[in-house]
Amino acid sequence: MKRLLLFALIILALFALSSCSDEPVSISVQYTALEGGYISGMPYQVKDAVDGVAKFNAVMAVPNNGYKFVSWSDGSTEARREDFLSASATFSATFALDRVTLKYECEGGGSIEGQATQYITPGGNGVSVTAIADEGFRFVSWDDGNKSPTRRDLGDTDKTFTAIFTNKASVTYESGEGGKINGEATQSVTIGDYSSTVTAVASEGYKFVSWSDGSTNPIRNDLITADGLSVQATFKKYYTVTFTCDPTMGKIAGEAVQQVVVGESSFAVVVREIEGYEFVCWSDGTTSKSMAITPTEDTTIYAHFMKKGYGLPTVFINTVTGKDVTSKKDYIACTISINDTEGDHNLIEATAQIRGRGNSTWTKFPKKPYKFKLDVSQNLFGFGKAKDWVLLADYIDNSLLRNCLAYKIAGEFSELEASPDCQSVEVYLNGEYRGVYLLCEQIEIDDDRVDITEIPDSVDTGYLIEMDQWALDGASTDIYVSVPDSLRSNRAYTIKAPDELEITDAHKEYIRAYIKSCIDALYADDYAKVCELIDVKSFAQAYIVYELTKNPDVDYSSFYMYKDAGGVMRCGPVWDFDMSLGNAEHKSYGKTYYQDPSSSNLEFYARDKNPWFKGLLRFDDFKALVATELAEYAPKIEKMIDDVTTYALSKSEAYKQNFEKWDVIGVNTWTNPTYIVEIDTWEEHVAYCKAYLEKSLTALKENYTNLD
């Protein structure tokens, strides 16, 4: 054991002596390149080690053209290297060909035209190849989904593409609207064979026309030479068009019943009048005697006639949709034509918008009133240019004259110049006869209507006001103010102008305070103050109209007033008289005149029920003014009553045609009194209105002539 320890000490001593020697140690390195490249730098180097490590010069593994460096034998993938070694070593650089392979193959049924195997520099493009189908086959796609038989690909990686062929073709037979396909609509047919037979079958009301490739035979089978035959059967709908008329008034020249294919026009027909009648229009509003249409459904077109010499002016309204007017809020576009049978106030297809109007008259009755707004102002019947016009239905008035009489009488008064002008007309809506209407001016601010000045940003501007209890019932959406009086603790006044978008709380307070000042003055004993606030002459003239007609609305609604900027309150325009002249059961007046012409029991309804007239008639000066106005205007009123009723009777056939449409004579349409319902004919209704007004006027003159 001691000998072994001694031997080890001797060896360690010898090693220590050798390591302390100044003799350097040499280390070598060998760099070699395998096929495809070479070594740039010193492939063989010998270096003396310093502290046991030798530093060698850097070398680079360089690939030959068409090759790329892969790695060194020690696993390094950096082509350049610089080594520090403590022992001799050998390193080999490995190279590989620098290219990708594109291969194009095919299954049965075709071949590849072009270079099927291509070696491409990575990132480069290959050359085009084409998949060519053999006879009886067709190319479907490549296995990567590419449906083009010719392709050229990017050489980013090795790839193989396979072309797919088939000897089957896809055939499709489709049906358009109006029919169906009998047979196999979708088929897979061997190229060179015939498809199975199919038939295009039209639905009821349709007819087969052709296939989309021009074939006009509904039965077909096809020789299939290529893929993708797809054809559609076309059908067209036939509509039945009937042109007709009352054979006692006219006849149709031409083919009266026609089968017309959709999108095409019918053959023209011509209407011929029978002696004593004249053609008015077709039911679609067309006024030409010659008629042809392009139908969109089975259609019956009526020719309308009227007796010669009896026609009223006719208004033709056609909505752009062809649909009825069903809303009193929403306008729909339309055209309006007027055939003025007695003058030169014709209108040809003016563009406009139309909606319903009214309260009870809109909701309760089948004959609807309308408002229309022309796109361009027109001077209808010489009433002055305007856009807004009204068609009153007068459904509950079997004379069709109450509104007309009231407006015409009011128009005679100097201070009621804003009273609406009017004209009785016959109305056709979308070709349908709707009856006799009263075409009127709309009550609104305008130079030819209520002529007042509106001053923006000022509370002392022009105001148009309606006493309107409907506002309190929620039936009116207008802005209103409430002012109590001796007859009602809460009376509503709607503000028609300024426009609701411009009205402020300051406007509302201004006009409320002004109305209250008027009411306060009326029930005080200062007539001079009344005259400072109110145009008493306009109220005196309006009072005569309302008391003459006994209009029941005078205490509730449709009672208009207006005030100009810086001006006083004026009465008018008068409005809504279809329940006047004793035509309302729920108001107990008017019956006396009709049943007992000698009666002196005159009811002063306007005086007793309207707070403005009631207050004014407390003053003797105002009563005297009424007497003066009556004396001046009574002859004009008498003449106007005679003129209106005479004109109406001269057009009796037109007026009576209204009651063929609306069979309401002898019917209680709403609140007609029994004595009104018992009147048997339209002529008797006219006579009743005339007699009522004449007797009412006589009674008024007698009352105000004999003032105490």
SVG drawing of the C-alpha trace seen along z (x, -y; Angstrom):
<svg xmlns="http://www.w3.org/2000/svg" viewBox="-149 -103 159 105">
<polyline fill="none" stroke="black" stroke-width="0.4" points="0.0,0.0 2.8,-2.4 4.5,-1.6 1.3,-2.5 1.1,-5.9 4.7,-6.6 4.3,-5.7 1.3,-8.1 3.3,-10.9 6.1,-10.4 3.6,-10.5 2.0,-13.7 5.4,-15.3 6.4,-14.4 3.1,-15.8 3.5,-19.0 7.1,-19.3 5.8,-18.7 2.9,-21.3 5.2,-23.9 7.3,-23.4 7.4,-26.2 7.1,-23.7 3.8,-24.7 1.1,-22.1 -0.2,-22.1 -3.9,-21.3 -5.1,-20.8 -8.5,-21.1 -9.7,-19.7 -12.7,-21.2 -14.1,-19.2 -16.9,-19.6 -19.1,-16.8 -20.7,-16.7 -22.3,-19.9 -20.0,-22.5 -16.6,-23.6 -14.8,-25.3 -13.9,-28.9 -10.9,-29.6 -8.1,-27.4 -9.5,-23.8 -6.6,-22.5 -5.2,-24.5 -2.7,-23.8 -2.6,-26.2 -0.7,-26.3 -2.9,-26.1 -2.9,-28.9 -4.0,-27.7 -5.1,-24.5 -7.3,-26.2 -6.5,-27.0 -8.3,-29.6 -8.8,-28.8 -9.4,-31.1 -13.1,-31.3 -14.2,-29.2 -17.4,-29.2 -19.2,-26.2 -20.1,-27.5 -22.7,-25.5 -22.2,-25.0 -24.7,-26.3 -28.0,-24.4 -27.1,-23.2 -27.8,-24.6 -25.9,-24.2 -27.5,-21.9 -25.3,-21.5 -21.9,-20.6 -21.2,-17.2 -21.4,-18.5 -25.0,-19.6 -24.3,-23.3 -26.5,-24.9 -24.5,-28.1 -22.5,-28.0 -19.7,-30.2 -17.9,-29.0 -14.9,-30.0 -13.8,-27.4 -12.0,-27.4 -10.7,-23.8 -8.8,-22.1 -8.3,-19.0 -7.8,-18.3 -11.0,-17.7 -12.5,-17.2 -15.8,-18.9 -17.6,-18.0 -20.1,-20.4 -23.2,-18.7 -25.0,-20.1 -28.2,-19.2 -29.8,-20.0 -31.6,-23.3 -35.1,-22.6 -38.7,-21.5 -40.6,-18.9 -44.0,-19.5 -45.7,-16.4 -49.0,-16.2 -50.8,-12.9 -54.2,-11.7 -56.6,-8.9 -58.4,-7.1 -60.2,-9.2 -57.6,-11.6 -54.0,-12.7 -51.6,-15.5 -50.5,-17.9 -47.3,-19.6 -44.3,-18.8 -45.8,-16.4 -42.7,-16.4 -41.0,-19.8 -38.0,-20.7 -38.4,-24.3 -36.1,-26.6 -37.8,-27.2 -40.2,-30.2 -40.3,-30.0 -43.3,-29.2 -43.7,-26.0 -44.9,-25.9 -48.5,-25.4 -50.0,-22.0 -53.5,-21.0 -55.7,-18.1 -57.1,-16.7 -60.2,-14.5 -60.4,-11.4 -63.3,-11.0 -66.5,-10.4 -65.0,-11.9 -64.9,-15.3 -62.5,-17.0 -64.1,-17.5 -61.3,-19.1 -57.9,-18.6 -57.7,-16.8 -57.0,-20.1 -60.4,-21.5 -59.1,-23.6 -61.7,-23.3 -59.6,-24.8 -58.1,-22.1 -55.1,-24.4 -52.9,-25.4 -49.5,-26.7 -48.2,-26.4 -45.8,-28.0 -42.8,-25.8 -42.7,-26.5 -42.7,-22.8 -42.7,-19.4 -46.3,-18.8 -48.3,-16.3 -51.6,-17.1 -54.0,-14.6 -56.6,-15.4 -60.0,-13.8 -62.2,-12.9 -65.6,-11.4 -67.8,-10.2 -70.9,-11.6 -72.5,-15.1 -74.7,-17.1 -78.1,-18.2 -80.6,-20.5 -84.1,-21.4 -85.7,-24.2 -89.1,-25.8 -89.8,-29.5 -92.8,-31.0 -96.1,-29.7 -95.3,-26.1 -93.4,-22.9 -91.2,-20.2 -92.6,-16.7 -89.8,-14.2 -86.3,-14.0 -85.3,-17.6 -81.7,-16.9 -79.9,-14.1 -76.4,-12.6 -76.0,-11.5 -73.2,-9.6 -71.6,-11.9 -72.8,-10.9 -76.2,-9.6 -79.6,-11.4 -81.1,-12.7 -84.5,-11.3 -87.6,-13.1 -89.0,-16.0 -92.1,-18.2 -92.7,-21.9 -96.2,-22.0 -98.0,-25.4 -100.0,-26.1 -103.6,-27.3 -103.7,-30.8 -100.2,-30.5 -98.9,-29.3 -95.5,-27.8 -93.6,-30.2 -90.1,-28.8 -87.0,-27.3 -84.1,-29.6 -82.1,-28.2 -84.9,-29.3 -86.6,-25.9 -90.4,-26.4 -91.3,-22.7 -92.4,-22.0 -91.3,-18.3 -87.6,-17.7 -84.7,-15.2 -81.2,-16.3 -78.1,-14.7 -75.4,-15.4 -72.0,-16.3 -70.7,-18.3 -71.3,-19.0 -73.5,-21.7 -76.6,-21.8 -79.0,-23.9 -82.2,-25.3 -85.3,-27.0 -88.9,-26.8 -90.5,-30.3 -94.2,-30.7 -96.3,-33.8 -99.5,-34.6 -102.6,-35.5 -105.1,-38.0 -108.7,-38.4 -109.5,-42.0 -113.2,-42.9 -114.3,-46.3 -118.0,-46.9 -120.6,-49.7 -124.3,-50.2 -125.8,-49.1 -128.6,-51.7 -126.0,-54.5 -123.3,-53.2 -121.5,-50.3 -118.0,-48.9 -116.5,-48.7 -113.8,-46.1 -113.0,-42.9 -114.7,-43.4 -113.2,-40.4 -109.5,-39.6 -106.9,-37.3 -103.8,-39.4 -100.3,-38.0 -98.5,-39.6 -96.4,-42.5 -98.3,-43.1 -101.1,-45.5 -104.6,-44.6 -106.1,-45.4 -107.6,-48.9 -111.4,-49.3 -113.5,-52.4 -116.5,-53.5 -119.6,-54.7 -122.4,-56.8 -126.0,-56.2 -128.0,-59.2 -128.8,-61.4 -125.7,-60.4 -122.1,-61.5 -119.0,-59.6 -117.3,-60.7 -114.4,-58.4 -113.2,-54.8 -113.1,-53.4 -109.4,-53.9 -109.8,-57.7 -108.9,-57.6 -111.0,-60.2 -110.0,-59.1 -112.7,-57.1 -110.1,-54.8 -108.8,-52.4 -106.1,-49.7 -104.4,-48.6 -101.5,-46.5 -103.1,-44.4 -101.5,-43.2 -104.5,-41.0 -107.9,-40.0 -109.5,-43.4 -112.9,-44.8 -112.9,-48.3 -116.1,-50.2 -117.1,-53.1 -119.0,-55.8 -121.6,-58.0 -123.9,-60.9 -126.9,-62.5 -126.0,-65.3 -126.4,-68.8 -126.8,-67.6 -123.2,-67.1 -121.4,-68.8 -117.6,-69.4 -115.9,-66.1 -112.8,-65.5 -110.7,-62.4 -108.3,-61.2 -105.9,-58.3 -103.6,-57.2 -100.2,-56.0 -100.7,-52.7 -104.2,-52.2 -105.4,-51.7 -108.1,-53.5 -107.4,-56.4 -107.7,-54.9 -105.9,-57.3 -106.6,-60.9 -103.0,-61.3 -100.8,-59.8 -100.8,-61.3 -100.5,-59.1 -99.3,-60.3 -101.9,-60.8 -102.8,-62.7 -105.8,-65.0 -107.7,-66.0 -110.7,-68.2 -113.2,-68.3 -114.9,-71.6 -118.2,-71.0 -119.2,-74.7 -116.0,-76.7 -112.3,-76.7 -111.0,-75.7 -109.8,-72.3 -106.9,-70.5 -104.9,-67.7 -103.2,-65.2 -101.7,-67.5 -99.5,-65.7 -100.7,-65.8 -101.1,-64.0 -104.3,-63.0 -105.6,-61.9 -108.8,-61.7 -110.1,-64.5 -112.8,-65.3 -113.8,-63.9 -117.2,-62.2 -117.5,-62.5 -114.4,-60.4 -115.0,-57.7 -118.7,-57.2 -119.7,-57.3 -118.8,-55.2 -118.7,-58.2 -115.4,-59.8 -114.3,-63.4 -110.7,-64.2 -108.0,-66.8 -105.6,-67.0 -102.4,-69.0 -101.2,-69.9 -97.5,-69.8 -97.9,-73.1 -100.5,-75.8 -103.5,-75.9 -106.4,-78.3 -109.2,-75.9 -112.5,-77.4 -111.1,-80.9 -110.9,-80.7 -107.3,-81.8 -104.0,-79.9 -103.4,-77.4 -102.1,-74.0 -104.5,-72.8 -108.1,-71.9 -110.9,-70.0 -113.6,-67.6 -116.6,-67.6 -118.7,-64.4 -122.0,-65.9 -123.1,-62.3 -125.7,-63.2 -127.1,-66.1 -129.6,-64.7 -129.8,-68.1 -126.0,-68.1 -126.4,-71.9 -126.2,-73.0 -122.5,-73.7 -122.6,-75.3 -125.5,-77.6 -123.8,-78.7 -120.4,-79.4 -122.0,-81.2 -124.2,-83.4 -121.2,-84.2 -119.2,-85.1 -121.6,-87.9 -120.6,-89.8 -117.8,-92.4 -116.2,-91.4 -116.3,-87.7 -114.0,-87.7 -112.1,-84.7 -115.2,-82.5 -114.4,-79.4 -115.3,-79.5 -116.8,-76.2 -118.1,-74.2 -120.2,-71.0 -118.4,-68.3 -118.6,-64.6 -115.7,-62.6 -114.1,-59.5 -111.4,-57.8 -109.3,-55.3 -112.0,-55.1 -114.8,-54.4 -117.6,-56.9 -117.8,-58.3 -120.6,-60.7 -121.2,-64.5 -118.8,-66.4 -118.3,-70.0 -114.8,-71.1 -113.7,-73.9 -110.8,-76.1 -108.9,-74.8 -109.1,-77.2 -105.5,-78.4 -103.2,-81.4 -102.8,-82.6 -103.2,-85.8 -106.4,-84.4 -107.7,-82.9 -107.1,-84.1 -104.9,-87.0 -102.9,-87.8 -99.2,-88.5 -97.1,-86.0 -94.0,-87.6 -91.3,-85.1 -90.0,-85.4 -92.8,-87.7 -95.8,-86.8 -97.9,-89.6 -98.1,-87.7 -101.0,-86.5 -103.2,-83.9 -105.9,-81.6 -108.1,-80.2 -110.8,-77.6 -113.2,-77.2 -113.0,-73.4 -114.2,-71.3 -112.9,-68.2 -109.5,-69.2 -110.7,-68.5 -112.1,-65.1 -108.7,-64.1 -110.1,-64.0 -108.0,-66.9 -104.2,-66.8 -103.8,-70.6 -102.2,-72.8 -104.9,-74.6 -105.5,-77.1 -108.4,-77.0 -110.5,-80.1 -113.7,-79.9 -116.8,-81.9 -120.3,-82.3 -121.5,-79.1 -118.6,-76.8 -116.0,-76.6 -113.5,-75.0 -113.7,-76.1 -110.9,-75.1 -109.4,-77.2 -107.1,-75.4 -104.3,-77.4 -104.3,-76.7 -101.6,-79.3 -98.7,-79.8 -97.6,-76.3 -97.4,-73.9 -93.6,-73.6 -93.2,-77.4 -95.6,-77.9 -94.0,-78.6 -95.4,-78.9 -95.2,-82.6 -97.4,-82.4 -99.9,-80.4 -100.0,-82.7 -100.3,-85.8 -103.4,-84.5 -105.0,-83.0 -104.7,-86.3 -106.1,-88.2 -109.1,-85.8 -109.7,-86.3 -109.6,-90.0 -112.2,-89.8 -114.5,-87.5 -114.1,-89.8 -115.0,-92.8 -118.0,-91.2 -119.5,-90.6 -118.7,-94.0 -120.7,-97.2 -118.0,-98.9 -118.9,-98.6 -116.0,-100.9 -113.6,-98.4 -115.2,-95.7 -114.6,-97.6 -111.0,-98.1 -110.5,-94.3 -113.0,-92.9 -114.0,-93.7 -117.7,-94.0 -118.8,-94.3 -117.3,-90.9 -119.0,-89.3 -122.3,-90.9 -122.2,-89.5 -121.0,-86.1 -123.8,-86.1 -126.4,-86.6 -125.0,-83.5 -125.0,-81.3 -128.4,-82.4 -129.9,-82.2 -128.7,-78.6 -129.0,-77.5 -125.7,-75.7 -125.5,-73.5 -121.7,-73.5 -121.7,-77.2 -121.4,-76.3 -118.9,-73.4 -116.5,-73.4 -115.7,-74.7 -116.1,-78.3 -113.1,-80.2 -111.6,-83.6 -108.4,-85.3 -106.2,-88.1 -103.6,-89.9 -100.3,-91.1 -101.1,-94.2 -104.8,-93.9 -108.1,-93.0 -110.0,-89.7 -112.2,-89.1 -114.8,-86.4 -114.6,-83.8 -114.2,-81.9 -117.5,-80.1 -117.3,-76.3 -119.1,-73.0 -122.9,-73.4 -124.0,-69.9 -126.1,-69.6 -127.6,-73.1 -131.1,-74.0 -132.8,-71.7 -130.8,-68.6 -129.8,-67.5 -132.1,-65.6 -129.8,-66.2 -130.3,-69.9 -133.9,-71.0 -134.4,-73.8 -135.3,-74.3 -138.4,-72.1 -140.7,-75.1 -140.1,-76.6 -140.6,-73.4 -143.8,-72.3 -145.5,-75.6 -144.4,-78.4 -146.7,-80.9 -145.0,-80.3 -143.2,-83.2 -141.4,-80.9 -138.0,-81.8 -135.1,-80.2 -132.0,-82.3 -129.6,-79.4 -126.4,-81.2 -127.2,-84.1 -127.9,-81.8 -125.2,-79.1 -122.1,-81.0 -120.3,-83.0 -119.1,-85.6 -122.5,-86.3 -124.2,-86.1 -121.9,-88.7 -122.1,-91.0 -125.9,-90.9 -126.0,-92.3 -125.2,-95.6 -127.9,-97.6 -125.3,-99.1 -124.4,-95.6 -128.1,-94.7 -128.5,-97.9 -125.4,-96.9 -127.0,-93.5 -130.2,-95.2 -128.2,-97.5 -126.3,-94.5 -129.5,-92.6 -131.1,-95.5 -128.1,-95.8 -127.5,-92.1 -131.0,-90.5 -131.5,-91.1 -128.2,-89.5 -128.9,-86.6 -132.3,-86.0 -130.7,-86.1 -127.9,-83.7 -130.4,-81.2 -132.3,-81.3 -129.1,-81.1 -127.7,-78.1 -130.9,-76.1 -131.7,-76.9 -128.3,-75.8 -128.6,-72.6 -132.0,-71.8 -130.5,-72.3 -128.0,-69.6 -130.6,-67.3 -129.5,-64.2 -125.9,-64.6 -127.1,-65.2 -129.5,-62.3 -126.8,-59.9 -125.1,-60.4 -128.1,-58.7 -127.8,-55.8 -124.3,-55.3 -125.3,-56.2 -128.9,-55.1 -129.6,-57.4 -132.7,-59.3 -135.4,-58.2 -132.6,-56.9 -131.5,-58.3 -127.7,-58.5 -126.8,-59.8 -129.0,-62.1 -131.4,-63.3 -134.8,-64.3 -137.8,-62.3 -139.2,-65.2 -136.0,-65.2 -136.0,-61.4 -139.6,-61.5 -138.7,-63.7 -139.0,-61.4 -136.9,-63.0 -133.8,-65.0 -135.8,-67.8 -138.0,-68.0 -134.8,-68.3 -133.7,-71.2 -137.1,-72.8 -137.0,-72.3 -133.6,-74.1 -134.7,-77.0 -137.9,-77.4 -136.1,-77.1 -133.6,-79.9 -136.3,-82.2 -138.4,-81.8 -135.4,-82.1 -134.3,-85.3 -137.8,-86.8 -137.9,-86.0 -134.5,-87.5 -135.4,-90.8 -138.6,-91.0 -136.9,-90.5 -134.0,-93.0 -136.2,-95.5 -138.6,-95.7 -135.9,-96.4 -137.2,-98.0"/>
</svg>
